[in-house]
Amino acid sequence: MKKFIIISFVFVMLLSLSAMASETRVRTMGENNNVLLDDANIWLYPSRILDYPNLATAELGYDDNEFDQLGVNWKLDDESVLGTYFSTRSRYYDYYETSSYYGNADERIDVFYGTNLSGNRFGVHLNFAQNSTKYENDTINIPSDPYFNGSNGNSENGASYANLTVGLTEASGQWDVALNFGFGSFSDINDTGFAETEPDGINNIALYGRYFQIKNPNYTLIHHVRIFSEKYGEKDNFTNISVVDKNVGFDIGSGFNFTPSSHVLGVFDLGIMYTKSTTEVTGATNDPTTKNFTLPYFKMGFDGEVFKWLDVRFGSTSYWDNRKIENGDVTYTRKYADNMTYFGLGFNWNNLHVDTEANPDFFLAGPDFLSGAGEDMAWKLSVTYDM
């Protein structure tokens, strides 16, 4: 019982530092979603939605400075929370672009549900994306309208994707586990009703988890692991040739949260990643293979309160990649570092919280009316409201 109380106390303190956070906060603290406690955790571990009831979230700037996602976590009762999220983002999964249309499936909805289960917390996340266009006996010819030019016949183009994640969080919040799997399909039927290409297996599965090892009230280790497998297959019915891309890999690491005072948080993560990508072509004697071994990667972030209404954040990532491509007798190797830095500001007014990924050039060059530089003040913006 004493251990449970200590663990619960530490998680309450960490949650107080991350309450009403966002995708932007996670990003500006070094892409540290897996070692931070944050409402963005629900996209990895849907059972964490119980920590963030009655919360409205808006995401801006994901693509072309758009208002691209709105979500609300609805507290149904003391033991269950429902989340509904709508997005303008598209799911792109056609590697070969045999049709310019079905390469994008429109995001329909993301639904989350969390509840208590035998003392632990259980959650699910369902994502569905789909779009399609279908013509039947189209012989109409309207010269001014390219969509009705008499050449569509019985054609059909479309794409769909369904993804499900189930997660479990221990009662005190000491560990999380999640299983994710998804399936996709597409149609590419020409005006004669012939399927020029068809799916030959589009699926993914992943298992991931993390464990919080509390050393003292100010210092917590987080160990995490992820293993995954992905497949995208496409068959050309003119040639009877299938092209199948397969990815398998893992990500394992350990990080820590450090809270030297009540309004300061430091995070650090160290890990390794491995991905093997293979392209299998019907009848080919050699299948091109790409192996990418990241040894190691570093993620670091800082969040500190300046005033009651203002937080400042810094983050960085460094991936030390070793890439090897084999295609028959040809081998290509490359070793390089992929480094990124982030700067963010958080604004807090009562129940409203605005997180920004700030543009350093704006502060260096100044506003447009002074410098004429025309720089955006922020690249990404997240707004959350605690209902």
N, C-alpha and C positions, 0 to 999 in steps of 0.2 A: 504493500500500500504506500509506504514512504517513497519508494522508487517511482511509483506512478504519479504521486503528487509532485515530485521534483521535475519529472519529465514534462508534466502538464504545465508547470510554472514556466519552464524555459520556452515551451512552444507558445504560450500566451504572450511572453515578452517578444519573441520573434515575430509573431503575428501582429503585434501592436506596431512594430517597425514597418511592416509591409502592408498594413491594412489599406484597402482601396487603391491598390497598385494596378499595374497594367502591362501590356506587351511592351510599351515603350520603356518603362522602368527596368524590366528584365533586360532589354536590349542595351540600354545605356549603362548597365552594370556588368557588361561583358558577356551578354548572351547566356546568363547564368540561371536559366529557368529551373534546372535540375537541382541546384544547391541553394536556391532561395525559397522562402515561403512567400507566395505571391498568388493573387487570384488568377494569374496566367497559368498556374499549375494545373488548372482543370483540363487544359488541352493535352497534358500528359497523363494526369491521374484524375479522372472525372469524380472519384470519391471525395476529392478535396473541395467540391462545390459546397459541401455542408459548412465549410469555414467562411463562406462568402455569400450569405443569404441577403435578399433584398438589396441587390446591387445592380445598377444600370451602368453599362460600359459602352463608350463610343470610340472607335479607332479611325484615325484620319492619317492619310499620307502613305499608306501601304503601296499605292501605285498611282502615279500622276496626280498627287495632291488631292485625292478624292476622299470624301466621307464614305469609307468602304465597309464598315461593319458596325452593327448595333446589337447589343445583347442585354438581356435582363435576367437576373437570377431571382426567381419568385419563391419566397418562403411559404410553403403550403401549410406546414404545421411545425411543431418543435422537433420533428425527426425527419423531415423530408424537404428537399429543395428542387425546384424545376428550373432549368435554364433554357431560354430560347434565343437563338442568335441568327441574324440574317446578314448576308454579305453580298457585296457586288463583285467579289473576287471570283476568278475562274480557275477551274482545275484543269491544267494542261498536262496530258499524259501520252500524247501520240508522238513517239520519238521520230517517226519517219515522215510525217507530214504528207501522207499519200492523199489526204483530202484537207484543204485549207479550212473546211468548216468544222469537221468533227474533232479537231484537235482541242477544242475547249468545251468543257461541260459546265454549265452555269450552276453555281452553288444555289441550292434550294433552301436548305435549313440545317442548322446544327442544334440538336436537342440534347440536353444534359438532364440527368435525374440522379439524385443522391438520397440515400436513406440509411438509417441505422440497421445493422444486421448482426444479430447475436453479439452485441456489444461493440462490434467494429463498424466501420463506415463503408458502405458499398455504393458504387456509382457507375453509370453507363453514359456513353456519348455516341450518338448516331449522327453521321454526316451523310447527306445525299446530294448529289449533283447530277444534272441531266439537262439535255436539250436535244431537239430533233426537228427535222423538216421532212414532210412526206407528201408526194404528189401521186394522184391516181388518175390515169387516163387524161393527162394534161396535153391537150392539143391546141389550146387557145394561143393565139398570136397577137400580143399587144406590143407593137414596136417600141412604145415609150416606156415600157416596164420590162426590165431584163429578167424579172422573175416569172413572167408569163410570156415566153417567147416561143412556145410550142415545142421546146426541146427537153422539157422535164419529164414527160411521159409518166413512168411509174417509179420514179427515183425516190430514194430515201437516204438521208444522212443524219447522223446523230451520235451522241455519246452519253454514257451514264456511268456513275460510280457510286458505290455505297461502302461506307466505312464504319466499323463498330469497335469501340473500345470499352472494355469492362475493367473496373479498378477496385481495389480494396485498400483501405487505410486502417491501421491498427488504432484501437480506441484512444490511446494517448497521443497518437500522431507520430509514433517513433519510426514507422516504416510505411512505405507505399509499394504496391505492385500493380501492374496493368498489363493486359493482353489486348493487342490491337490486330484486327484483320479486315481486309477489304477486297472487293471484287469490282471489276469494271467490264464494260462492253462498248461496242460501237457498231454502227451500220454504215455501209458504203455501197449503196445499190444505185446503178446507173439508170438511165431513162428506159432501158429495155427490161428492167427488173432483174438484171444480173448483178450479183454481189461481186464487185471487182476485188475487194479485200474483205477479210473477216477476222475477228479476234481468234487468237490461238493461245488463250490463257492470259488473263490480266488479273493479277492478285498480289497481295502482300500480307505478311504476318510479322508481328514483332512482339517481343516480351521484354519488359523493362521494370526496374524497381530501384528503390533507394532506401538507405537505412541511416538514421540519425544517431550518432554516438556522442552523447553529451559528456564532455570532459569536466566542465564547470559551468556556472550560470552565464559566463561571458564567451565561452568557446565551445563550439559544437562541430564535430567531424561529420561529413556526409559521404557515404560510399554509394556508388551507383553503377548500374550495368544495363546494357541494352544489347539484344541480339535481334537480327532482322533478316528477312528474306523477301525479295521482290521479283516479280516476273511480268514482262510485257511481251506478248506474242502476237504476231500479225502474219496472216497468210495471204499471198497474192494468188488469186484464183485463175489468172491468165497463165501463170507459169508453174503453179502448184508448189511454189517455194515459200517456206515459212522462215521468218526471221524472229528469233526469240532472244530478248535481252533478259539476263538474270543478274541480280545483285544479292550477295550475301555478305554479312559482316557483323561486327560487334563494336561496342563502345564501352569502356570500363574506366572508372576513375574514382578519385577521392578529393573532396574539397572541404572547406570549412567556412563557418560563419563566425565572425568576431565582433562582439558588441562591447567596446571599451567603456561606453557610456550609454545612457538611455536614448540618445538621439543620434547615434552614430553606428553605422553597420559597414563592415568590410567583408567581402567574400572572395574566395580563391578556389580554383578548381584545376586539378592536374590529372590528365588521363591519356589513354591511347585509343586509337580507332583503327579498324582494318576493314576494307571493303574490297571484294573481288567481283568484278563485272565481266560477264562473258556474253558474247553475241554468237548464237548458234544459228547457222544458215543451212537449210536443207541441201544436202549434196556436197557441202563444202568440206574439204579435207582438213582445213585449219580453222578453228574458231578463235577470233581475236579476243584476247583477255587483258583486262586492265586490273592491276593490283595497286591499291593505294593504302599505304601504311603511315599513319600519323603518329609519330613517336618523338616527343609527346605533343600534347596541346596544353596550353595555359589559358585560363580565363580569370580575369580579375576585375573587381568592381568596388566602388565606394559610394556610400549614401550618407550625407550629413545634413543636419538641420542648420540653416543660417539664421532664419527668423521663424516664428511660428507659422508663417505663411509661405516660406521659401525653403526648398531643399536643393542641394547641389549634388550632382552625380558624375562620376567618371568611370570609364570601363575600357578594357582592352582584351583582345584575343590574339593568340599566336599559335598557328598550326604549323608544325614542322613536318612537311609532307615528303614522302618518298614514293614516287609513282613509277611503275614499270608496266609497259605495254608490250605484249608479245603477239605477233601475227606471223605464223609460220617461222621462217628463219630470221625475221626482222625483230629486233628488240630495241625498245626505246626506254631510257631511264631518265628521270629528272628528280633532283632534290632541291626543295625550295621552302621558304617560310612565307606563310600567308598571314599578315598582321593587319589588325584593325584597331582603331581607337574610337571612343565614343564620349560625348559630352552631353549632359542632360540637366534640365532644371525642372523642379516640381513645385507647383503652386497649390496652396491649400486654403480654402475658404469654407469653414464649417464643414458641411457634408460634401462639398464639391472639391474634387482633386483633378488637377490638370498636369500631366506628365509630358515633357517635350524632349525630343532628341534635337538639341540645338545645333545650328549651323555655325561653326567657329568663324567662317569667313564674314558672317554678318557682324560679329563683334570686332573682328579685325579691320574690316573695311568701313563699317558704320552703315546706317540706313541709306537707302537709295537717294533721298533728297540731299544728303551730304556728300556721298561718294560717287553716285551714279553707277554703282556696281551691280545693282539689281539683284542682290542676294536674298534668298528666302531666309526668314528668321529661324525657322525650324523645318526639319525634314520629316519628322513624324510627331504625331500628337495623339495622346490618349486622354479621354475625359471619363471620370467615374463619379457616380453620385450614390451615396449611401442612403437608401430609402428608409 
